[in-house]
Amino acid sequence: MDAFPPSYVDHNLPLVLISGLAAAGEAGEEAGEAIVSGVDGADGGVCVFSDFPPVSGAVADGLLAALLAEDASFWPWSSRYFSHKANGVGLRIQRASRTYTLPRKKADTSQYAPDSDGLAPVPHSPLSPLTPGSEVFPDGMVTPSWISKHQCLVPAAFVNFFPLTTDTNMSTLKDNQLKIEINSLKRDWAQSGYKTRFVVVFLFDDGPVLDDANFRISSIRKATGLDPRNVFTLPPGPSPLDIQRFVKSLLFSIRGAAVEYYRDLSKHSRRKRNRTTIPPPTAPPTSGTSQTLSQQGWNVRYEFKLGVLAEFRQEMDAAGRSYETAYDLLFGDEVFGAIAAWSPRFDEARMLADVLALRILRCHFWLEQTTPAVQFWAAHRRRIQNIAQSRGKGTNNYGWEAWEVNWSLIMAHIISRSYIPPSPVGTNSGPIFVLSEKTLLSGERVSPWDFLHHRGYWLARAAKHTARRRLHAKNIPQEDRLPPDQHNTTSQRKALSNVYDTYQAPEPHVEYPIDDRPGDKYSHQILEFLAESVAEFAKRGQVRMVEKQKFTMAKEYVRLEAWGDALDILRPLWLQISWRREGWWHLMEECAWLLRDCAVRCGDYETIYRIDWEIMNKNFTNRSDWNYDIHRTGTTDEKASEKPVIVLTDKDVASCISMSFIFNSSSGNVGEPLRGQLVLQSDCSRKSSPIHLSEVKITFEGGLPPVRILADGNPADASESSHTHASISLADGQTGPSSLLQEIKGNANLTLFPGQTRAFTLTLIPREASDVRVASITLMVADDKFDLTYTISSTSNDAYALPRWWAESKGSITSRRIGKGRDPSSCQILPKPPKVLISVPGLRDAYYFGEKAGLNIRLDNNEDASASIVVELKLSGRSESPAAISWLDGADVEEHSKEIEELSASQTKEVATQTIRRKIAELGADEHTILPAVVVEAPHPIQYDLEISVFYHLSSDPEAAISKAISLDLPFIQPFEANYSFLPQLHLSPWPDFFNIDESEVSNTQQRWLLNSTLMSFAREALVIEDVKLRVVAIEVGKVCSITTASDSSKEPGNRYIRPEEPQSTDFIVVIERLVMEDRLQTGVSFELEIKWRRDEQQDVLEAEATSPEISLPTESVVTSLAVPRFSIPMSEPRVLASLGPETSHGNDGVPGLIQLNYTLENPSMHFLTFNLTMETSDQFAFSGPKSMTLRLVPLSRHTLQYSLLATRRGVWIQPQLVIVDTYFNKTLRILPTESIKSDAKGILIWVD
């Protein structure tokens, strides 16, 4: 951007000058580079004089910093950014001294005499084409000084800061001084003729603000005639936040006035443009070829001014229209066409055209119109190219290339200063280029190069044209490069000015002087452009462009003979360059030789050998004068203490040797031979010398140990045949445990001639089962001068894509395709087929909850040799309290207890697993053994998974590990289920006498109940029931419960059998006694039914004979507990029990159909109760007894009513209805049946025999 004046290039912002604030460290009147004082007073400018001291202190420092922070000079050129930061209008804020000199508005005409008519000379602007002495007089259009005048000298607003004292004794004096000073400044600004907004800011001194502060400020304002909108006051002691808010408010007020200021200037320029005549100049131009500016030239001038003033207002769309109008007018026949090519105005017109194009581009970027910007950039280049070819010096010269460089840098500069909108989501462009805007017509065709590319593209273009500029400059004849003082004649110098384009380039003697290295400056420029370009391309992942630019940078460093800098670029580039993967060998070759040359000059022997190894590849072109022998490179420093060590991999080098290792089969077995083949193929050119390898190492992923093949014999004895084959016998170095995977070694001739293929067949013995894959193949060249290692870790080369197996057949070497449909570099090593059989004789289909499960683990060795076996049992199930498994004979008890502790510590709620092991030192061939194991009873019904694994090795092959496993299901089920009924019974014991209570004895208030349990067997065979008991689990405090068995079957001696799904009933008499008579709480009782049972011994003997186990568990009794639902008994509530008396007839005894029915009313409470009793009549029977009566019961008493019922029919159920109502609570009592009586919803039922 140095080719253009800064005022032409910079974005125009409203100028705001701040005066009267002294920065920290400044004393007296401001001094410093950041302070402007206007133009030099020698040209007669208007001086605004003031000797008032500036305001200093912490508040002034903070205010100055906050104001300068709002300077928008370096903000991105984007409407979005300006709208966000400054409501669309940014300001250029600068410090100014108290005394400021403004440029003259009109030029001095005193030196010019009146014309022939006696009229005084007409004064014009000092920068006008009508003023003699102006840069553009008489026919120039625009000068950058006009933009500098409004951008740097004449402000839109001038902000003066004055202190306001808080001292009451000095306030009057100080205020009067302020009035005098402000009036003086206003008068000077009014005399200048500029309509700059005069703003005053009062800063209070430290101290309390008096009540008359507003009056004083109003007095100063009235005395000075200041507009209230131009007066601001900052209270004393403001915080940083207060200062920020004050600055925002101040600048917000200034922005609107600044926009109006430049709008008035636009109106003035528009009126001048609309004039029909051109004003007369102050003095006519001299005679000769001088001419005044044409009408179209004036229009270009004013359109340019309108565009600049619109840019001041941040109205970039209006500015763009004005610039485009001026641009079109400039290239008209009346402007550009009327200027002679030899005239200095021609270059000025080209400069103005470039400036207009630059500003049009900025307007496009401001409005985010990237595609129109690129299209206009290209259109302007074509237009200037046509001008240069038709009227200029042409485009085949260094001057045109200099313009191409600057025009590219303009685009790069605008992109760096602008805001580039991100690409829409979902596009593949990323940040490399910007797609077209939606505002373009849908049918408009847009070429790919019309999309805006990033800054690196334009910097690369500048570097390219700089190289072309150097080429043209190099072709300048030597006589044209002589300095001016060495030319023979003046006419020769004038002739040169008509040959060379010096618009944006110097004269030939400066462009390419006669000295030692005239082209170095171009290389420095190219390196600068390329360095910035590489950074841009690298940020966007454009690898190929980065590589290309770095390679060009290296060549420039070589041109400068900066070998070290070139080596620093080429060395990392060579390792990761993509040209190797793409197969661009001609580029690789150029880069290789350049890198080798740099490495030789810098003594980088490692790089030298790396390059020599790669350029031996047949893909590179052979040099006739080069010896392709890696063993005779001859560049190693003999004085070096250590020889270089070169480490190469297939990812960063195109090797001259390719290697592969393939397996003959896709699978193998442990302990059985596995064949593989190593193939070494020379990819060297025919001129290369043989390569003597010292070692080849193959490493595997999986259970195969590394294989090392060492060179043996004399390399001179190696065969030069194109294909050779050899079988290598490997030495078994496996002296330690197999887990160490020690190396296996072999020997072979490892000399490779150019184009030769060597195949080596190896036989490996896998020692463990795994998936084996070739991890890497490494070759080593150990020479007296260097050590080189090359490693292949990829299996994607051609040798693996088309694998071939080489073999000798009838005296020749042949190959065949193998590995179709599989990966030839991998092999699945399967375990050796186990011949140890695992069985569990006597295993039951199910085990019952509560019993121990005995397991007999039988191992049969059907191998040909004795085996050392480790047996592992793994019991797993989803349980918080898992069952325990152990060996019946107590083997490995200590180890088992440790595993139990670990299990309890690591057990989760999901799956609990327990493992036990034992070792069998030796089990002979065709022998068997039985290992007894026992599973302790499960805590609850559950299904366990039992995995039985054996790990063994044979005495004949101790390194081959063999294993086998089986899985079994061990279900533990609930053997029984029971149903329960809880029925009331009449207790025959007398109750205590309420009127004669013996407090020394325990209360005898008892209730009798019958609990009936019906047991159902879920077992799959008959079980022996040894005993059934009812046990009290819980009872309320203050109650006593006793249980007796009422079933006759339970009382009989001996055992009972219960068959599958066969019910068995057992009755229990439950007597509950209340210990305290005053206890009124409801009684809750919880029972548990305990069933003692065992398996049938006779059936177990039959099963044992069928399976013939050598070891078995003895039959043991098991106790299974079943929970009984909780029963609630209201012992303090009255109840009615219905029972049959002894006179009830049964069968033929007594009167047929006669029934004695007793109703017993119990009052266990401590209250007197009254009941109304009513016996309802029925057609089913006749009764004898009270029809209706009232019964009163004292506390702790009971009463029995007897009814004699004579049924009308026999063999039926009758239902007597005795209604008993509690008179106090008006509650009907429910009658509870006892023995031989049933009940339903309506009442009790009695069977009549």
CORNOR-V452387 format. One record per residue. RES is the residue in one small letter. OMEGA is omega in whole degrees, 0 to 359 (NA if undefined). BURIAL is # if it has 16 or more other ideal C-beta (glycine too) atoms within 10 Angstrom, else .. Layout:
RES:OMEGA:BURIAL + RES:OMEGA:BURIAL
This chain:
m:180:. + d:182:. + a:182:# + f:174:# + p:182:# + p:181:. + s:176:# + y:189:# + v:186:# + d:174:# + h:185:# + n:180:# + l:176:# + p:183:# + l:177:# + v:179:# + l:177:# + i:185:# + s:175:# + g:177:# + l:179:# + a:178:# + a:181:# + a:179:. + g:180:. + e:181:. + a:179:. + g:179:. + e:184:. + e:175:# + a:180:. + g:183:. + e:184:. + a:183:. + i:177:# + v:180:# + s:177:. + g:182:# + v:176:# + d:183:. + g:182:. + a:182:. + d:177:. + g:179:. + g:180:# + v:182:# + c:174:# + v:190:# + f:175:. + s:175:# + d:179:. + f:182:# + p:179:. + p:178:# + v:180:# + s:180:# + g:183:. + a:181:. + v:179:# + a:178:# + d:180:# + g:180:# + l:179:# + l:179:# + a:180:. + a:179:# + l:181:# + l:177:# + a:179:. + e:178:# + d:185:. + a:184:# + s:184:. + f:176:. + w:175:# + p:179:# + w:184:# + s:177:# + s:179:# + r:183:. + y:180:# + f:178:# + s:181:. + h:186:. + k:190:. + a:178:# + n:175:. + g:183:. + v:175:# + g:183:# + l:171:# + r:188:# + i:179:# + q:175:# + r:178:# + a:178:# + s:179:# + r:178:# + t:186:# + y:182:# + t:180:# + l:178:# + p:180:# + r:175:# + k:180:. + k:180:. + a:179:# + d:182:. + t:184:# + s:182:. + q:182:. + y:181:# + a:177:. + p:181:. + d:184:. + s:178:. + d:180:. + g:180:. + l:179:. + a:178:. + p:180:# + v:180:# + p:176:# + h:179:# + s:178:# + p:181:# + l:184:# + s:174:# + p:180:# + l:184:# + t:176:# + p:183:# + g:177:. + s:180:# + e:185:. + v:178:# + f:0:# + p:188:# + d:176:# + g:184:# + m:186:# + v:174:# + t:178:# + p:179:# + s:178:# + w:178:# + i:179:# + s:180:# + k:183:# + h:182:# + q:188:# + c:189:# + l:184:# + v:183:# + p:171:# + a:178:# + a:178:# + f:186:# + v:179:# + n:179:# + f:180:# + f:177:# + p:177:# + l:187:# + t:175:# + t:178:# + d:182:. + t:181:. + n:184:. + m:188:. + s:183:# + t:181:. + l:181:. + k:180:# + d:179:# + n:177:. + q:178:. + l:179:# + k:181:# + i:183:. + e:183:# + i:178:# + n:180:. + s:180:. + l:179:# + k:180:# + r:179:. + d:179:# + w:178:# + a:180:. + q:181:. + s:181:# + g:179:. + y:182:# + k:178:. + t:178:# + r:182:# + f:185:# + v:179:# + v:177:# + v:178:# + f:177:# + l:180:# + f:172:# + d:178:# + d:181:. + g:181:. + p:178:. + v:182:. + l:183:. + d:183:. + d:182:. + a:180:# + n:178:. + f:180:. + r:180:# + i:178:# + s:179:. + s:179:. + i:182:# + r:180:# + k:182:. + a:182:. + t:180:# + g:180:. + l:174:# + d:179:. + p:179:. + r:182:. + n:180:# + v:180:# + f:182:# + t:176:. + l:181:# + p:181:. + p:176:. + g:181:. + p:174:# + s:177:. + p:178:. + l:176:. + d:179:. + i:178:# + q:180:# + r:179:. + f:180:# + v:179:# + k:180:. + s:180:. + l:182:# + l:176:# + f:177:. + s:183:# + i:186:# + r:180:# + g:179:. + a:180:# + a:178:# + v:179:# + e:179:. + y:181:# + y:175:# + r:176:. + d:177:. + l:177:# + s:178:# + k:179:. + h:179:. + s:180:# + r:177:. + r:179:. + k:180:. + r:184:. + n:177:. + r:182:. + t:182:. + t:178:. + i:180:. + p:178:. + p:178:. + p:177:# + t:176:# + a:181:# + p:178:. + p:180:. + t:182:. + s:180:. + g:184:. + t:182:. + s:178:. + q:180:. + t:181:# + l:181:# + s:180:# + q:178:. + q:175:# + g:176:# + w:178:# + n:176:# + v:181:# + r:184:# + y:175:# + e:176:# + f:178:# + k:179:# + l:178:# + g:179:# + v:180:# + l:174:# + a:177:# + e:174:# + f:181:# + r:182:# + q:175:# + e:191:# + m:177:# + d:176:. + a:178:# + a:179:# + g:179:# + r:179:# + s:179:# + y:180:# + e:177:# + t:178:# + a:180:# + y:179:# + d:178:. + l:183:# + l:183:# + f:176:# + g:181:. + d:183:. + e:182:. + v:181:# + f:182:# + g:181:. + a:183:# + i:179:# + a:183:. + a:181:. + w:184:. + s:174:. + p:179:. + r:179:# + f:177:# + d:177:# + e:178:# + a:176:# + r:177:# + m:180:# + l:178:# + a:179:# + d:180:# + v:177:# + l:178:# + a:178:# + l:182:# + r:175:# + i:176:# + l:180:# + r:178:# + c:178:# + h:180:# + f:179:# + w:181:# + l:177:# + e:176:# + q:189:# + t:181:# + t:174:# + p:178:# + a:180:# + v:179:# + q:178:# + f:178:# + w:180:# + a:180:. + a:178:. + h:179:# + r:179:. + r:181:. + r:178:. + i:178:# + q:177:# + n:178:. + i:182:# + a:182:# + q:184:. + s:186:. + r:182:. + g:184:# + k:181:# + g:182:. + t:180:# + n:181:. + n:184:# + y:179:# + g:178:# + w:179:# + e:175:# + a:177:# + w:177:# + e:178:# + v:182:# + n:180:# + w:175:# + s:180:# + l:177:# + i:179:# + m:179:# + a:180:# + h:181:# + i:179:# + i:181:# + s:181:# + r:186:# + s:174:# + y:181:# + i:180:# + p:179:. + p:179:. + s:179:. + p:182:. + v:178:. + g:178:. + t:181:. + n:184:. + s:183:. + g:181:. + p:184:. + i:177:# + f:184:# + v:179:# + l:181:. + s:180:# + e:178:. + k:182:. + t:178:. + l:180:. + l:183:. + s:181:. + g:182:. + e:181:. + r:181:. + v:179:. + s:180:. + p:181:. + w:174:. + d:174:# + f:181:# + l:175:# + h:187:# + h:188:# + r:182:# + g:179:# + y:183:# + w:175:# + l:176:# + a:177:# + r:177:# + a:178:# + a:180:# + k:181:# + h:173:# + t:177:# + a:177:# + r:177:# + r:178:# + r:180:# + l:178:. + h:180:# + a:180:# + k:182:. + n:178:. + i:178:# + p:184:. + q:181:. + e:177:. + d:181:# + r:179:# + l:176:# + p:183:. + p:183:. + d:180:. + q:178:. + h:184:# + n:186:. + t:176:. + t:179:. + s:178:. + q:178:. + r:179:. + k:179:. + a:179:. + l:181:# + s:178:. + n:183:. + v:188:. + y:179:# + d:182:# + t:180:# + y:178:# + q:179:# + a:181:# + p:177:. + e:183:# + p:182:# + h:175:# + v:181:. + e:182:# + y:186:# + p:178:# + i:176:. + d:186:. + d:185:. + r:184:. + p:184:# + g:183:. + d:182:. + k:178:. + y:179:# + s:178:# + h:177:. + q:180:# + i:179:# + l:179:# + e:179:. + f:183:# + l:179:# + a:177:. + e:180:# + s:180:# + v:179:# + a:180:. + e:180:# + f:181:# + a:179:. + k:183:. + r:176:# + g:178:. + q:190:# + v:185:. + r:178:. + m:178:# + v:180:# + e:179:# + k:182:# + q:179:# + k:178:# + f:176:# + t:177:# + m:179:# + a:179:# + k:177:# + e:177:# + y:176:# + v:177:# + r:178:# + l:183:# + e:173:. + a:188:# + w:180:# + g:178:. + d:178:# + a:179:# + l:179:# + d:178:. + i:187:# + l:185:# + r:176:# + p:178:. + l:183:# + w:183:# + l:187:. + q:186:. + i:182:# + s:180:. + w:179:# + r:179:# + r:182:. + e:181:. + g:178:. + w:191:. + w:180:# + h:175:. + l:178:# + m:182:# + e:179:# + e:180:. + c:182:# + a:182:# + w:177:. + l:178:# + l:180:# + r:178:# + d:178:# + c:181:# + a:178:# + v:181:# + r:180:. + c:179:# + g:178:. + d:186:# + y:178:# + e:177:. + t:180:# + i:180:# + y:177:# + r:180:# + i:181:# + d:178:# + w:185:# + e:183:# + i:173:# + m:179:# + n:184:# + k:178:# + n:179:# + f:180:# + t:180:. + n:172:. + r:183:. + s:184:. + d:185:. + w:179:. + n:182:. + y:179:# + d:183:. + i:181:# + h:182:. + r:179:. + t:171:# + g:180:. + t:182:. + t:178:# + d:182:. + e:180:. + k:182:. + a:183:. + s:181:. + e:176:. + k:184:. + p:177:# + v:184:. + i:179:# + v:183:. + l:174:# + t:182:# + d:181:# + k:186:. + d:179:. + v:171:# + a:192:# + s:175:# + c:176:# + i:175:# + s:184:# + m:175:# + s:175:# + f:182:# + i:176:# + f:181:# + n:183:# + s:180:. + s:181:. + s:177:. + g:181:# + n:178:# + v:178:# + g:180:# + e:183:. + p:178:. + l:184:# + r:175:. + g:183:# + q:175:# + l:181:# + v:175:# + l:182:# + q:179:# + s:176:# + d:182:# + c:176:# + s:186:# + r:181:. + k:185:. + s:174:# + s:179:. + p:180:# + i:182:# + h:178:# + l:178:# + s:183:. + e:171:# + v:183:# + k:179:# + i:177:# + t:185:# + f:168:# + e:182:. + g:190:# + g:179:# + l:178:# + p:176:# + p:180:# + v:178:# + r:177:# + i:184:# + l:179:. + a:177:# + d:178:. + g:181:. + n:178:. + p:180:. + a:180:. + d:183:. + a:179:# + s:179:. + e:178:. + s:183:. + s:179:. + h:177:# + t:178:# + h:178:# + a:175:. + s:185:. + i:174:# + s:185:. + l:177:# + a:181:. + d:179:. + g:184:. + q:178:# + t:181:. + g:178:. + p:185:. + s:182:# + s:182:. + l:178:. + l:179:# + q:183:. + e:173:. + i:186:# + k:174:# + g:182:# + n:180:. + a:175:# + n:187:# + l:176:# + t:183:# + l:174:# + f:182:# + p:179:# + g:184:# + q:176:# + t:179:# + r:179:# + a:180:# + f:179:# + t:182:# + l:175:# + t:183:. + l:177:# + i:178:# + p:182:# + r:178:# + e:182:# + a:179:# + s:172:# + d:185:. + v:178:# + r:176:# + v:181:# + a:181:# + s:173:# + i:185:# + t:173:# + l:182:# + m:175:# + v:180:# + a:182:. + d:178:# + d:185:. + k:186:# + f:171:# + d:183:# + l:178:# + t:179:# + y:186:# + t:174:# + i:178:# + s:181:. + s:178:. + t:182:# + s:180:. + n:185:. + d:182:. + a:178:# + y:178:# + a:178:. + l:185:. + p:180:# + r:179:# + w:184:# + w:180:# + a:177:. + e:181:. + s:178:. + k:176:. + g:179:. + s:181:. + i:178:# + t:180:. + s:178:# + r:179:. + r:174:. + i:173:# + g:180:# + k:178:. + g:178:. + r:177:. + d:184:. + p:181:# + s:181:# + s:181:# + c:179:# + q:178:# + i:181:# + l:176:. + p:176:# + k:184:# + p:184:. + p:177:# + k:172:# + v:183:# + l:179:. + i:177:# + s:179:. + v:179:# + p:179:# + g:179:# + l:182:# + r:177:# + d:181:. + a:173:. + y:187:# + y:181:# + f:178:# + g:181:# + e:176:# + k:180:. + a:178:# + g:183:# + l:176:# + n:182:# + i:181:# + r:178:# + l:177:# + d:180:. + n:177:# + n:177:. + e:179:# + d:181:. + a:177:. + s:186:# + a:170:# + s:194:. + i:168:# + v:181:. + v:180:# + e:176:. + l:182:# + k:180:# + l:183:# + s:178:. + g:181:# + r:182:. + s:176:# + e:179:. + s:186:. + p:173:# + a:180:# + a:178:# + i:182:# + s:176:# + w:185:# + l:182:# + d:176:. + g:180:. + a:178:# + d:182:# + v:182:. + e:178:. + e:180:. + h:180:# + s:177:. + k:180:. + e:177:# + i:179:# + e:178:. + e:180:. + l:180:. + s:180:. + a:184:. + s:184:. + q:176:# + t:180:. + k:183:. + e:183:. + v:176:. + a:184:# + t:176:# + q:184:# + t:173:# + i:182:# + r:169:# + r:186:# + k:174:. + i:187:# + a:181:. + e:175:. + l:186:# + g:179:. + a:181:. + d:175:. + e:177:. + h:177:. + t:179:. + i:180:. + l:180:# + p:176:# + a:181:# + v:174:# + v:179:# + v:187:. + e:180:# + a:182:# + p:178:. + h:180:. + p:184:. + i:175:# + q:180:. + y:173:# + d:180:. + l:178:# + e:179:. + i:182:# + s:173:# + v:177:# + f:185:# + y:171:# + h:183:# + l:179:# + s:179:. + s:180:. + d:185:. + p:183:. + e:182:# + a:180:# + a:182:# + i:181:# + s:176:# + k:182:# + a:172:. + i:180:. + s:180:. + l:174:. + d:177:. + l:179:# + p:173:. + f:185:# + i:177:# + q:185:. + p:186:# + f:169:# + e:186:. + a:171:# + n:187:. + y:170:# + s:185:. + f:188:# + l:178:# + p:177:# + q:180:# + l:178:# + h:187:# + l:180:. + s:180:. + p:177:. + w:178:# + p:179:# + d:182:. + f:184:. + f:179:. + n:184:. + i:176:. + d:185:. + e:180:. + s:180:. + e:179:. + v:180:. + s:181:# + n:177:. + t:187:# + q:173:# + q:184:# + r:182:# + w:178:# + l:177:# + l:179:# + n:178:# + s:177:# + t:186:. + l:179:# + m:182:. + s:173:# + f:180:. + a:181:# + r:175:. + e:180:. + a:179:. + l:179:# + v:177:# + i:179:# + e:182:. + d:175:. + v:182:# + k:174:# + l:184:# + r:178:. + v:179:# + v:181:. + a:177:. + i:182:# + e:178:# + v:179:. + g:180:. + k:178:# + v:182:. + c:175:# + s:186:. + i:173:# + t:181:. + t:182:# + a:183:# + s:179:. + d:182:. + s:181:. + s:181:# + k:182:. + e:178:. + p:180:. + g:183:. + n:177:. + r:175:# + y:174:. + i:184:# + r:181:. + p:178:. + e:176:. + e:180:. + p:173:. + q:184:# + s:176:. + t:180:# + d:178:# + f:176:# + i:181:# + v:178:# + v:182:# + i:184:# + e:177:# + r:185:# + l:182:. + v:183:. + m:182:# + e:181:. + d:182:# + r:183:. + l:175:. + q:185:. + t:174:# + g:184:. + v:176:# + s:181:. + f:175:# + e:181:. + l:181:# + e:181:. + i:177:# + k:186:. + w:176:# + r:176:# + r:179:# + d:183:. + e:181:. + q:179:. + q:178:. + d:178:# + v:178:. + l:179:. + e:180:. + a:178:. + e:181:. + a:183:. + t:179:. + s:175:. + p:179:# + e:179:. + i:179:. + s:179:# + l:173:# + p:179:. + t:182:. + e:176:. + s:182:. + v:177:# + v:178:. + t:181:# + s:177:. + l:180:# + a:177:. + v:179:# + p:180:. + r:179:. + f:178:# + s:184:. + i:178:# + p:185:. + m:179:# + s:181:# + e:177:. + p:179:# + r:181:# + v:180:# + l:177:# + a:181:# + s:179:# + l:180:# + g:181:. + p:182:. + e:178:. + t:183:# + s:178:# + h:181:. + g:184:. + n:180:. + d:174:. + g:182:. + v:179:. + p:177:. + g:181:# + l:182:# + i:173:# + q:183:# + l:180:# + n:173:# + y:180:# + t:178:# + l:181:# + e:176:# + n:181:# + p:183:# + s:177:# + m:181:. + h:172:. + f:184:. + l:180:# + t:183:. + f:170:# + n:183:. + l:179:# + t:176:. + m:182:# + e:179:. + t:181:. + s:178:. + d:179:. + q:184:# + f:170:# + a:184:. + f:174:# + s:184:. + g:182:# + p:176:. + k:181:. + s:181:. + m:176:. + t:183:. + l:178:# + r:180:. + l:176:# + v:178:. + p:177:. + l:180:# + s:175:# + r:184:# + h:183:. + t:175:. + l:181:# + q:175:. + y:173:# + s:185:# + l:175:# + l:185:. + a:178:# + t:178:. + r:178:. + r:181:. + g:179:. + v:174:. + w:174:. + i:186:# + q:176:# + p:182:# + q:173:. + l:182:# + v:180:. + i:184:# + v:173:. + d:186:. + t:184:. + y:182:. + f:182:. + n:184:. + k:179:. + t:181:. + l:178:# + r:182:. + i:184:# + l:178:# + p:174:# + t:185:# + e:176:. + s:180:. + i:176:# + k:178:. + s:171:. + d:183:. + a:183:. + k:181:. + g:183:# + i:178:# + l:182:. + i:180:# + w:180:. + v:179:# + d:NA:.
